[in-house]
Amino acid sequence: MKIKNLIIASKDSIFDQAFSERTIVAEFKSEEEEEKYAMKDNDLIEEMEKVQMELFQIEKNAYDPCLNWDWWPNHTRYVEVSLDKYTQEYLDALQALLKGKYKKWRIQMIVYGDHMDGKSMIGSLSIDHDTVLIDRALYGFSVWRGIQLGNRKKAVWLEEEE
């Protein structure tokens, strides 16, 4: 991963706040602008699907990883993955998409022990072209698993203000 900035949130609410603050909302002056945005957004998720089909040898519309095909004008794509699919190779491949016409975009990944049960969330991260924002729980798991997310010595820790 080519990460310049590693930001670690001490808990979910801090992650959510930082994620929200980093959101780039698209504003459209015409229907044509909105359609162009929607097409680019759709192209990105199709590229994400190609990555996971190739990497994991899975069929289109697989449940794991599970891509969220809904879109909002916030330059963000979402994917849910199980622990098995949370790999360095997958993270690197997704981040590699976030250049050129997708440089403004980011991908939020939510990692579950079993993403089908909806109760075993490990944590969440957001990747953009040069930054990872990650919650503390998933960061700890990533370190344990040997996933490189950037320079840990230069990481910025976001703590709750007192």
Secondary structure, 3 states (H helix, E strand, C coil): CCCCEEEEECCHHHHHHHHHHCCCCCCCCCHHHHHHHHHHHHHHHHHHHHHHHHHHCCCCCCCCCEEECCCCCCCEEEEEEEHHHCCHHHHHHHHHHCCHHHCCCEEEEEEECCCCCCCCEEEEEEECCCEEEEEHHHHHHHHHHCCCCCCHHHCEEECCCC
